[in-house]
Every structure is written in structure tokens, then in C-alpha cells.
Amino acid sequence: MSYCLNPTCPHPENLAYSQRCQSCGSQLLLSDRYQVLKPLGQGGFGATFLAYDQALPGEPSCVIKQLRPSATAPHVLQMARELFEREAKTLGKIGNHPQVPRLLDYFEEHQQFYLVQEYISGATLQQEIQHNGNFTETGVKQFLSEILPLLQYIHEQKVIHRDIKPANLIRRTQDARMVLIDFGAVKNQVTQGITGQSEQTALTAYAIGTPGFAPPEQMAMRPVYASDIYALGVTCIYLLTGKSPKDLEYNPTTGEMIWESLVQVSDHLTSVLRKMLEVSVRNRYKSAQEVLRGLEMEPYLDSLAKGMLTKSDLCVKEQAHNHVANSAVLCNNSPSNSTSAGVAQVAAAIRARRAKSVESVGLQAGGMRPGVLMAKPTILDSSNTSSLPIQNSKVVRKINTQGLLTAYLKGRRDFALHNLSMLNLQGADLSGTNFNSAQLQKTNLQGANLHNSDFGRASLTDANLRDANLSKAYLNNADLEGADLRGADLSNAYLSNANLRGANLCGANLTGAKISDEQLVLAKTNWMTVRPNGKRGLL
């Protein structure tokens, strides 16, 4: 089929390869090379179409965006033209980033403007939610881990997108990567500072963005980089709830979105999302890098007021173990010394010691190394769980196989910082579970369903994960050294910074996985291994 681009054509559909429109007589081949097939969408300033580029071998698909203002007043037309030209310049400046559609052509024909872009095949996040249901916490973490570096790159080019939402994020079929589309609402901070007042007024005469996703300052025509952070936060709420902003309630006093009772996520992710969604720009994350840092913070550090020993007890322990290096514990019993600065120092020392002694997490009391703060264990569940000595101010929990499976069947999904080493969980269904920073050394998870589970910073050394379902699993910074992953499904898994030294990936499916060639070189693969690009074979 050929489609007519004349906005006033009453019957734009034509037979394939027709030269002129049978209804209005307009020439159908745009710029003597683009055969338009069908419309993809329409907005206030333009319409998009799927087309073939007949000038290139194989006639590859492309997307054509046509300027189509909703009004014909001269000032509206001028504003639309400038926005359209700015989109072309911005796409050209952003360059060939793999998560942004490439600009292929830009021209004017018959007093209409056209952009030609790379066609991205895949489903939008909006379509994903409609077809597959809501995301889990792990899925949202994966999404943020992939989209935040892209947003950081865009902002480094001094560009504000201004219309981040599920409908503008496509998961590319080819490699399952997220692609951000529709830069028609971009605001270029470089040109903003040098434009005249009249031009600036014309360009901002309309608030650009999607109501509910755009923050207050953007709707007031004063967007900043943090405006994209807010829209990304709203997108996360949509992924977790399936509800668009217009279906959510808002605090009538503060204007804040009411969402926390609708989601089941960790306190850590809740705090990150809360700061992304701050109505006040002053209190919101200022950059994508700040959000990334927030996500990397230790999510399971208990409140120091509740989780640590009393200061007097700590001082006794410190005197008994005076070889503990770089302790930040204050040994003065006076309440006046219990300052926030002191607490911050203690927390920093705890994190530093934890980073240096990861291998000690999950060991029994008899196996504790010298220099680790210890106290009497606390019984959590006398039937099947026990707490190990307090180490680095954190109770490390040990749970047996039956206790874990029973708890999961009862709806529990959080086993972060648990010692699950050497358990037999063969064939168990543990999908959507939080194992962040857990110990799973030599654990038998053969054939287990671990879809969408969080293994961030977990230790899985020498674990048996043969034929396990790890699709969409979050394995950022996980230690998989020596793990058996033969035949495992790791499609769309997030393996950035994971240690794969000596891991057996023979026959594993890594289609769409976030993993580098450098990581794969350290692992064992064979001709049956499906690589991230979907092809079998060795590197």
C-alpha cells in the first residue's frame, strides 16, 4: 500500500507503488525516494509514518515525521517550524547513540518539513504493561539502570527531552534495549540563552509535555534537567502500578502524587522514587548521575538508632577488639556526642568494613574473623531461622531450605542479606524474589525459576544454576565465579559488573542480556551458547 501525505486528502490509501494519489492527485513518492506505507501516529505539531527508502539496497524501513500544525495562524506555524528544526538539530547533535533513533534525512518539500529517522521495531513500555502486566521492583531497577545512563548522556549534550513517558520508550526487538523516541519536545539549553526575548516567548507560548508526567515547573514553561527526572519517576510508578497519572490521587495541599500504598517495593527504592518525584525542584534529584548514585547506596542498612549496639556496648567491644582498623565509633557516653555527624561517621566506617570483608558475610559464629564486632545472636524464628552474630552492625540471617520455601509460599519475597549457602533449592519457584547481597555459595538452584529476581551484589560462587530460569534477573555486581550456568536462560538479564571468572555458560541463552565481551571472555562458552545478539557460537 502507498499512503498519501496530503493532510487534506479524503482517501489517502492507495495501491502499492502507485505514482499519484487516486483521490487528490498528489505525488506519492516523497523526495523521489520514500514510499510511505501507513501512519504511525499524530500529535499537535506533526504526524509520523512508516516508509521504505527505495534509494537504498533492500529498501530499508524508516520513519517519516511530517510537520502538521493543528492551527494555521502565522505565529503558530512559525513556532512549529522552529520546534521541528530544533528537533532535527538536536538529533544530529546527539549523534549515533545506540538508544536514540538516528537522523537519516531532513528536508522541505512543498512548504512542508520532513524528518526521516531510523525505524525502531518493538513494543512501547505502555504496550508491554497492557500485554504482560506490571513490573516488579527488579524490573524497575533494570529499567532505571538502562535508561539513566542514556538520560545522563542527553543532558550532557545540554538537551532536555521534556516528554519522557511509557509511550516514548520502545524495547527494541533486535536486542531488547530501551530506545527513547520523540525528541519533538526537546529544549536546547544552549540556544535558550542566546535567543531574543520575542523568539523565546514564541517557543514557550505552549507548555510542551504530557500532563501528569511533566512536573510543575515544566508546565509553567520553565523546564530544567530535573524535569526529565520527574517524568522518569512517574514512568516508574506507571510500570509498578499500571496506572497513568490521571488515574492517581494527589495531595491537595502539596500537589504530590499519592502512590506508595499502591506498590510493594523496598524502602530503599521507595526513597529513591520519592526523591525523583519531589514537586519542588530544590528537593529533587538534579541529575541522572545523582539517581544512579542513590540506587547504588546500601539499600539494606538498618536505621543506626535501631540496628547498632548502644554506644557504651560498642566502646566495650572496641576496647576488647582494639585491632579493628579505622573505627569511627565515639566512646563517650554523653548524649551530647550522639550527633548526626557521628552517626554518619559510624555508617561510613560500617560500609568501609563491609566492603573489605564481604567474604565473611553469612559465616557461622565459630567462623567469624578477628576484628568483627560481635554480640549475642537474636532468634528471629525459632522454627527455621536464626540470626548470626551482629557483624558490621548488621544481623546476618540464616534460613534453611524448608523455611525459605515456606516463607515464599506465604508471600514473602525479600531474602536480602540472608545466608542461603549450600541449600538445596533444585527446581524451586522463587521468581520475583529479592536476594540482594545474599550469600548463595554452592547453593543448588538447578532448574529453579528465578525469573525477574534481584541478585545484585549477591555471592553465587560455585552455585549450581544449571538450566535455571534467570530471564530478566538483576545480577549487577554479583559474584558468579565458578558457577554452573549450563543451559540457563539469562535472556534480558542485567549482568553489568558481574564476576563471571570461570563461570560455565555452555548452552546458556544470553539473548538481550546486559553483558560485555570482556566479561564473557572470562567465562566458559561453546558453540551452543546464545550470545546477546541472539546468535550462537564462540566470540
Secondary structure per residue as TSV (DSSP state, phi and psi in degrees):
chain	resnum	aa	ss	phi	psi
A	1	M	-	360.0	144.7
A	2	S	E	-113.8	141.0
A	3	Y	E	-117.8	134.1
A	4	C	-	-83.1	134.2
A	5	L	-	-94.2	5.6
A	6	N	-	-69.6	114.2
A	7	P	T	-57.9	-24.9
A	8	T	T	-99.6	5.5
A	9	C	-	-67.4	126.6
A	10	P	S	-74.2	-28.2
A	11	H	-	-136.5	83.0
A	12	P	-	-75.1	-13.7
A	13	E	E	-79.3	133.7
A	14	N	E	-135.5	166.6
A	15	L	-	-66.8	152.3
A	16	A	T	-58.4	140.4
A	17	Y	T	62.9	20.4
A	18	S	-	-68.4	144.7
A	19	Q	S	-81.6	-39.6
A	20	R	B	-132.2	155.0
A	21	C	-	-68.0	129.8
A	22	Q	T	-70.0	-16.3
A	23	S	T	-95.8	-48.0
A	24	C	T	-115.7	-8.6
A	25	G	-	82.8	3.3
A	26	S	-	-68.8	148.1
A	27	Q	B	-68.0	134.6
A	28	L	-	-90.5	-30.7
A	29	L	E	-81.8	109.1
A	30	L	E	-76.1	130.4
A	31	S	T	53.6	28.7
A	32	D	T	60.1	23.3
A	33	R	T	-150.9	-25.6
A	34	Y	E	-102.4	117.9
A	35	Q	E	-95.5	112.9
A	36	V	E	-82.0	130.4
A	37	L	E	-98.8	-47.8
A	38	K	E	-164.0	158.9
A	39	P	E	-77.5	147.3
A	40	L	E	-109.5	-29.3
A	41	G	E	178.1	167.9
A	42	Q	E	-146.7	138.7
A	43	G	-	-127.8	-168.8
A	44	G	S	-65.8	-31.1
A	45	F	S	-113.7	-1.9
A	46	G	E	-173.5	171.3
A	47	A	E	-130.2	150.5
A	48	T	E	-117.7	147.6
A	49	F	E	-138.5	149.8
A	50	L	E	-89.5	135.1
A	51	A	E	-144.0	165.4
A	52	Y	E	-107.9	141.1
A	53	D	E	-96.5	100.4
A	54	Q	T	-74.0	-11.4
A	55	A	T	-82.2	-10.9
A	56	L	S	-110.2	148.8
A	57	P	T	-58.7	135.2
A	58	G	T	83.5	-5.5
A	59	E	-	45.8	65.4
A	60	P	-	-65.3	154.3
A	61	S	E	-73.3	151.8
A	62	C	E	-152.2	168.3
A	63	V	E	-113.2	129.4
A	64	I	E	-110.2	127.9
A	65	K	E	-110.2	123.5
A	66	Q	E	-109.0	131.1
A	67	L	E	-65.6	122.2
A	68	R	-	-143.9	79.8
A	69	P	-	-63.1	149.4
A	70	S	S	-79.8	-12.3
A	71	A	-	-135.6	158.8
A	72	T	-	-109.3	5.4
A	73	A	-	-58.9	140.8
A	74	P	H	-55.4	-42.2
A	75	H	H	-69.4	-33.2
A	76	V	H	-68.6	-43.0
A	77	L	H	-63.0	-39.8
A	78	Q	H	-65.7	-41.8
A	79	M	H	-64.2	-42.1
A	80	A	H	-63.3	-40.8
A	81	R	H	-61.6	-44.2
A	82	E	H	-66.8	-39.3
A	83	L	H	-62.8	-40.6
A	84	F	H	-66.4	-44.7
A	85	E	H	-64.0	-37.3
A	86	R	H	-66.7	-36.4
A	87	E	H	-61.3	-43.9
A	88	A	H	-62.1	-45.2
A	89	K	H	-64.3	-38.7
A	90	T	H	-67.3	-44.8
A	91	L	H	-61.2	-38.2
A	92	G	H	-66.1	-36.9
A	93	K	H	-72.3	-38.5
A	94	I	H	-63.0	-30.9
A	95	G	-	80.0	-146.8
A	96	N	S	-99.5	44.5
A	97	H	-	-65.3	134.1
A	98	P	T	-65.0	-11.4
A	99	Q	T	-111.3	18.9
A	100	V	S	-131.9	133.1
A	101	P	-	-60.7	134.9
A	102	R	-	-74.8	142.7
A	103	L	E	-82.7	121.9
A	104	L	E	-102.5	-30.6
A	105	D	E	-161.8	159.8
A	106	Y	E	-157.3	119.7
A	107	F	E	-158.7	168.6
A	108	E	E	-118.2	138.1
A	109	E	E	-146.6	126.0
A	110	H	T	54.6	44.4
A	111	Q	T	61.5	24.7
A	112	Q	E	-126.1	149.6
A	113	F	E	-106.1	143.9
A	114	Y	E	-135.2	136.5
A	115	L	E	-110.6	137.6
A	116	V	E	-117.2	122.8
A	117	Q	E	-125.5	162.2
A	118	E	E	-60.1	137.8
A	119	Y	-	-86.0	126.7
A	120	I	-	-103.4	112.7
A	121	S	-	-86.8	127.6
A	122	G	E	157.2	-177.4
A	123	A	E	-104.7	144.5
A	124	T	E	-73.6	162.5
A	125	L	H	-62.6	-32.4
A	126	Q	H	-61.5	-43.8
A	127	Q	H	-67.4	-37.2
A	128	E	H	-59.6	-46.1
A	129	I	H	-64.6	-41.1
A	130	Q	H	-65.0	-34.7
A	131	H	H	-91.4	-36.4
A	132	N	H	-113.1	-7.4
A	133	G	-	92.3	-178.4
A	134	N	-	-71.5	157.4
A	135	F	-	-79.1	153.4
A	136	T	-	-88.7	176.3
A	137	E	H	-59.1	-41.6
A	138	T	H	-60.8	-42.2
A	139	G	H	-62.4	-39.5
A	140	V	H	-67.3	-39.3
A	141	K	H	-61.7	-43.4
A	142	Q	H	-60.2	-44.8
A	143	F	H	-59.5	-48.4
A	144	L	H	-65.4	-38.1
A	145	S	H	-64.3	-26.1
A	146	E	H	-92.2	-34.9
A	147	I	H	-89.7	-28.0
A	148	L	H	-65.2	-42.5
A	149	P	H	-60.6	-35.8
A	150	L	H	-64.0	-44.6
A	151	L	H	-63.9	-38.3
A	152	Q	H	-61.5	-42.6
A	153	Y	H	-62.3	-45.3
A	154	I	H	-61.6	-43.3
A	155	H	H	-68.0	-31.9
A	156	E	H	-65.3	-24.0
A	157	Q	T	-84.7	8.8
A	158	K	T	62.0	42.8
A	159	V	E	-124.4	134.5
A	160	I	E	-108.8	125.6
A	161	H	-	-71.0	-50.2
A	162	R	-	75.8	2.6
A	163	D	-	-147.2	46.1
A	164	I	-	-75.4	124.6
A	165	K	S	-164.8	164.4
A	166	P	G	-56.3	-33.7
A	167	A	G	-71.7	-15.5
A	168	N	G	-105.6	13.8
A	169	L	E	-122.5	117.7
A	170	I	E	-113.1	133.1
A	171	R	E	-88.2	108.3
A	172	R	E	-65.2	129.3
A	173	T	T	-60.2	-37.6
A	174	Q	T	-59.4	-44.6
A	175	D	T	-136.5	8.5
A	176	A	-	64.1	17.6
A	177	R	-	-86.4	149.3
A	178	M	E	-78.0	134.3
A	179	V	E	-123.7	131.8
A	180	L	E	-95.8	125.0
A	181	I	-	-116.5	-179.9
A	182	D	-	58.7	77.2
A	183	F	-	-92.3	21.2
A	184	G	T	-66.8	-19.5
A	185	A	T	-103.1	13.1
A	186	V	-	-62.7	152.7
A	187	K	E	-124.3	118.3
A	188	N	E	-92.1	111.2
A	189	Q	H	-68.2	-25.2
A	190	V	H	-66.3	-48.0
A	191	T	H	-75.4	-23.3
A	192	Q	H	-60.6	-38.7
A	193	G	T	-73.4	-19.2
A	194	I	T	-111.6	-2.4
A	195	T	S	-78.0	154.1
A	196	G	-	-73.2	164.2
A	197	Q	H	-62.7	-39.9
A	198	S	H	-65.1	-40.1
A	199	E	H	-67.4	-41.5
A	200	Q	H	-62.1	-39.3
A	201	T	H	-64.7	-40.8
A	202	A	H	-64.7	-40.4
A	203	L	H	-73.8	-23.2
A	204	T	T	-112.6	20.1
A	205	A	S	-69.3	-17.1
A	206	Y	S	-125.0	134.7
A	207	A	-	-72.0	123.6
A	208	I	-	-105.1	132.2
A	209	G	S	141.1	-179.3
A	210	T	-	-107.2	120.8
A	211	P	B	-53.9	137.5
A	212	G	T	96.2	-41.5
A	213	F	T	-88.5	-32.2
A	214	A	B	-81.8	135.2
A	215	P	-	-76.8	169.6
A	216	P	H	-56.3	-42.9
A	217	E	H	-66.0	-29.0
A	218	Q	H	-73.9	-41.0
A	219	M	H	-66.6	-21.7
A	220	A	T	-88.2	12.4
A	221	M	T	66.3	31.6
A	222	R	-	-132.0	60.8
A	223	P	-	-69.9	149.8
A	224	V	-	-132.3	175.0
A	225	Y	H	-57.9	-37.1
A	226	A	H	-65.1	-15.5
A	227	S	H	-63.1	-37.8
A	228	D	H	-67.8	-31.9
A	229	I	H	-64.2	-42.3
A	230	Y	H	-61.6	-48.3
A	231	A	H	-61.3	-36.0
A	232	L	H	-66.9	-37.8
A	233	G	H	-63.8	-42.7
A	234	V	H	-62.5	-38.4
A	235	T	H	-60.7	-40.2
A	236	C	H	-63.0	-40.5
A	237	I	H	-63.3	-39.9
A	238	Y	H	-61.8	-42.3
A	239	L	H	-64.7	-34.2
A	240	L	H	-82.0	-28.3
A	241	T	H	-114.1	-22.7
A	242	G	-	75.4	8.2
A	243	K	-	-106.5	133.4
A	244	S	-	-77.6	160.3
A	245	P	G	-55.0	-33.8
A	246	K	G	-68.7	-16.5
A	247	D	G	-95.0	0.6
A	248	L	S	-101.9	158.6
A	249	E	E	-91.5	156.4
A	250	Y	E	-129.3	147.4
A	251	N	-	-69.2	117.4
A	252	P	T	-66.0	-19.9
A	253	T	T	-86.2	-45.5
A	254	T	T	-101.7	-18.1
A	255	G	-	81.0	5.7
A	256	E	-	-76.3	142.6
A	257	M	E	-70.1	136.2
A	258	I	E	-98.6	107.1
A	259	W	-	-137.9	-19.7
A	260	E	G	-63.2	-31.9
A	261	S	G	-75.4	-9.7
A	262	L	G	-94.6	-8.3
A	263	V	-	-121.9	156.7
A	264	Q	-	-122.3	87.0
A	265	V	-	-133.2	167.5
A	266	S	-	-66.0	159.3
A	267	D	H	-60.4	-34.0
A	268	H	H	-63.9	-50.6
A	269	L	H	-65.5	-35.6
A	270	T	H	-58.7	-43.7
A	271	S	H	-66.8	-36.5
A	272	V	H	-65.9	-46.8
A	273	L	H	-64.4	-37.9
A	274	R	H	-60.6	-40.9
A	275	K	H	-74.1	-30.2
A	276	M	H	-66.0	-29.4
A	277	L	T	-101.3	14.9
A	278	E	-	-60.3	129.2
A	279	V	S	-64.6	-37.9
A	280	S	S	-82.8	126.4
A	281	V	G	-60.0	-32.9
A	282	R	G	-58.5	-35.6
A	283	N	G	-97.3	-6.3
A	284	R	S	-85.6	157.4
A	285	Y	-	-54.5	137.0
A	286	K	-	-89.3	-20.3
A	287	S	S	-149.7	162.9
A	288	A	H	-63.3	-34.1
A	289	Q	H	-63.4	-37.6
A	290	E	H	-63.7	-39.7
A	291	V	H	-64.9	-42.4
A	292	L	H	-60.4	-41.7
A	293	R	H	-64.1	-38.8
A	294	G	H	-63.1	-39.2
A	295	L	H	-69.4	-26.7
A	296	E	H	-86.2	-8.9
A	297	M	S	-62.1	149.6
A	298	E	-	-59.7	109.9
A	299	P	T	-79.7	-10.6
A	300	Y	T	-118.7	22.3
A	301	L	-	-77.9	114.9
A	302	D	-	-63.4	159.6
A	303	S	-	-55.1	128.0
A	304	L	H	-62.9	-28.8
A	305	A	H	-66.6	-28.8
A	306	K	H	-103.2	-36.2
A	307	G	H	-85.6	-22.5
A	308	M	S	-93.6	160.4
A	309	L	-	-68.1	162.0
A	310	T	-	-63.4	156.9
A	311	K	H	-61.9	-37.1
A	312	S	H	-65.4	-40.7
A	313	D	H	-63.9	-40.6
A	314	L	H	-63.2	-37.3
A	315	C	H	-65.4	-39.7
A	316	V	H	-62.1	-46.5
A	317	K	H	-62.4	-38.0
A	318	E	H	-67.1	-38.2
A	319	Q	H	-68.7	-37.4
A	320	A	H	-71.2	-29.0
A	321	H	T	-121.8	58.5
A	322	N	T	-70.7	-0.6
A	323	H	T	-89.0	1.8
A	324	V	-	-68.6	123.1
A	325	A	T	-80.5	146.1
A	326	N	T	57.1	36.5
A	327	S	-	-69.8	139.6
A	328	A	-	-109.8	16.4
A	329	V	-	-75.6	133.7
A	330	L	-	-90.7	124.8
A	331	C	-	-102.8	38.6
A	332	N	-	-114.7	122.7
A	333	N	-	-74.9	-5.3
A	334	S	-	-66.9	128.8
A	335	P	G	-58.2	-25.1
A	336	S	G	-66.1	-19.3
A	337	N	G	-88.6	-1.4
A	338	S	-	-85.9	64.9
A	339	T	-	-90.9	164.5
A	340	S	H	-64.9	-32.3
A	341	A	H	-64.9	-41.0
A	342	G	H	-63.3	-42.5
A	343	V	H	-60.5	-41.6
A	344	A	H	-62.3	-38.6
A	345	Q	H	-65.9	-41.2
A	346	V	H	-61.9	-46.0
A	347	A	H	-60.1	-40.9
A	348	A	H	-64.6	-40.5
A	349	A	H	-65.6	-39.0
A	350	I	H	-61.2	-47.0
A	351	R	H	-64.3	-38.6
A	352	A	H	-65.2	-44.2
A	353	R	H	-67.0	-37.1
A	354	R	H	-63.0	-40.7
A	355	A	H	-64.7	-31.1
A	356	K	H	-84.9	-13.1
A	357	S	T	-133.5	43.8
A	358	V	G	-59.2	-35.9
A	359	E	G	-66.4	-15.3
A	360	S	G	-86.6	-11.2
A	361	V	T	-65.3	131.1
A	362	G	T	91.5	-2.9
A	363	L	-	-77.8	153.1
A	364	Q	-	-72.1	166.6
A	365	A	G	-56.6	-38.8
A	366	G	G	-68.9	-19.3
A	367	G	G	-99.7	9.4
A	368	M	-	-69.6	140.7
A	369	R	-	-80.9	154.5
A	370	P	T	-60.5	145.3
A	371	G	T	94.6	1.8
A	372	V	-	-99.0	128.6
A	373	L	-	-59.4	133.3
A	374	M	-	-132.4	152.2
A	375	A	-	-150.2	175.0
A	376	K	-	-64.7	141.4
A	377	P	-	-68.1	152.8
A	378	T	-	-111.4	128.6
A	379	I	-	-78.7	123.0
A	380	L	S	-91.1	-43.3
A	381	D	B	-149.0	107.6
A	382	S	T	-64.2	-18.6
A	383	S	T	-79.8	-40.7
A	384	N	T	-148.1	2.9
A	385	T	E	-133.0	151.5
A	386	S	E	-145.7	152.4
A	387	S	E	-96.2	141.5
A	388	L	E	-87.6	171.4
A	389	P	E	-56.1	147.5
A	390	I	E	-64.8	125.2
A	391	Q	E	-131.0	126.1
A	392	N	T	54.6	36.2
A	393	S	T	68.5	15.8
A	394	K	E	-126.4	130.9
A	395	V	E	-78.1	119.1
A	396	V	E	-92.7	121.4
A	397	R	E	-96.5	136.6
A	398	K	E	-111.0	133.5
A	399	I	E	-137.9	143.8
A	400	N	-	-90.9	174.4
A	401	T	H	-58.4	-50.6
A	402	Q	H	-64.7	-38.2
A	403	G	H	-63.7	-40.2
A	404	L	H	-65.1	-47.9
A	405	L	H	-65.8	-38.6
A	406	T	H	-64.7	-44.5
A	407	A	H	-62.6	-39.1
A	408	Y	H	-64.8	-42.7
A	409	L	H	-63.6	-26.9
A	410	K	T	-84.7	1.4
A	411	G	T	104.4	0.8
A	412	R	-	-77.7	135.3
A	413	R	-	-129.1	6.4
A	414	D	B	-116.3	109.3
A	415	F	-	-126.0	33.7
A	416	A	T	-61.8	143.5
A	417	L	T	60.2	23.1
A	418	H	E	-91.5	151.3
A	419	N	E	-93.1	104.5
A	420	L	-	-115.8	20.7
A	421	S	T	-62.9	138.2
A	422	M	T	66.9	14.1
A	423	L	-	-75.2	153.7
A	424	N	B	-101.4	100.4
A	425	L	-	-118.2	31.3
A	426	Q	T	-59.6	128.6
A	427	G	T	72.6	6.7
A	428	A	-	-73.5	148.3
A	429	D	B	-95.5	105.2
A	430	L	-	-128.5	34.2
A	431	S	T	-64.6	147.7
A	432	G	T	67.2	28.6
A	433	T	-	-103.1	147.2
A	434	N	B	-94.6	107.0
A	435	F	-	-111.5	26.1
A	436	N	T	-56.4	127.9
A	437	S	T	62.5	16.9
A	438	A	-	-79.0	160.7
A	439	Q	B	-102.2	117.6
A	440	L	-	-131.4	35.2
A	441	Q	T	-64.8	130.9
A	442	K	T	58.9	20.5
A	443	T	-	-75.9	138.5
A	444	N	B	-90.2	104.9
A	445	L	-	-119.2	27.3
A	446	Q	T	-59.9	127.9
A	447	G	T	69.5	9.1
A	448	A	-	-74.8	151.5
A	449	N	B	-93.6	104.5
A	450	L	-	-117.9	25.5
A	451	H	T	-56.2	131.6
A	452	N	T	64.3	21.2
A	453	S	-	-89.9	157.2
A	454	D	B	-104.3	111.2
A	455	F	-	-114.0	25.4
A	456	G	T	-56.0	126.3
A	457	R	T	63.3	13.2
A	458	A	-	-79.4	154.3
A	459	S	B	-101.2	115.1
A	460	L	-	-121.8	30.9
A	461	T	T	-62.1	131.9
A	462	D	T	60.5	18.1
A	463	A	-	-74.4	150.0
A	464	N	B	-95.3	103.4
A	465	L	-	-116.8	26.1
A	466	R	T	-62.8	130.1
A	467	D	T	61.4	16.4
A	468	A	-	-75.8	152.0
A	469	N	B	-93.6	101.9
A	470	L	-	-113.8	25.4
A	471	S	T	-62.0	134.7
A	472	K	T	60.0	18.9
A	473	A	-	-72.8	148.8
A	474	Y	B	-102.1	109.7
A	475	L	-	-122.8	30.6
A	476	N	T	-61.2	125.2
A	477	N	T	63.2	17.0
A	478	A	-	-74.0	150.8
A	479	D	B	-102.4	105.7
A	480	L	-	-112.0	23.7
A	481	E	T	-59.6	126.0
A	482	G	T	74.3	4.9
A	483	A	-	-72.3	146.2
A	484	D	B	-93.8	106.4
A	485	L	-	-116.9	25.6
A	486	R	T	-61.3	127.0
A	487	G	T	72.5	6.0
A	488	A	-	-73.0	147.7
A	489	D	B	-93.6	104.1
A	490	L	-	-111.8	25.6
A	491	S	T	-62.6	131.7
A	492	N	T	60.8	19.3
A	493	A	-	-75.9	153.9
A	494	Y	B	-105.2	104.2
A	495	L	-	-114.0	16.9
A	496	S	T	-57.1	134.3
A	497	N	T	65.5	9.0
A	498	A	-	-74.6	144.2
A	499	N	B	-87.5	111.8
A	500	L	-	-111.7	20.2
A	501	R	T	-61.0	118.5
A	502	G	T	77.3	1.7
A	503	A	-	-69.7	141.8
A	504	N	B	-96.0	107.7
A	505	L	-	-109.6	21.7
A	506	C	T	-63.5	123.9
A	507	G	T	76.9	2.4
A	508	A	-	-75.3	152.4
A	509	N	B	-104.3	111.2
A	510	L	-	-110.8	22.0
A	511	T	T	-56.1	122.7
A	512	G	T	73.6	6.2
A	513	A	-	-72.4	147.2
A	514	K	B	-88.1	97.4
A	515	I	-	-156.4	146.6
A	516	S	-	-99.5	159.6
A	517	D	H	-62.1	-34.1
A	518	E	H	-62.3	-38.0
A	519	Q	H	-67.0	-42.7
A	520	L	H	-65.4	-30.9
A	521	V	H	-60.9	-31.8
A	522	L	H	-77.8	-15.3
A	523	A	S	-99.4	168.4
A	524	K	B	-93.0	124.7
A	525	T	-	-132.0	164.5
A	526	N	-	-143.4	-173.6
A	527	W	T	-67.3	-13.0
A	528	M	T	-90.3	-9.4
A	529	T	-	-69.5	127.6
A	530	V	B	-92.1	116.2
A	531	R	-	-77.6	169.1
A	532	P	T	-56.2	-27.4
A	533	N	T	-82.1	3.0
A	534	G	S	89.4	-0.8
A	535	K	-	-99.4	146.5
A	536	R	B	-85.4	156.3
A	537	G	S	124.5	175.6
A	538	L	-	-82.2	169.4
A	539	L	-	-63.6	360.0
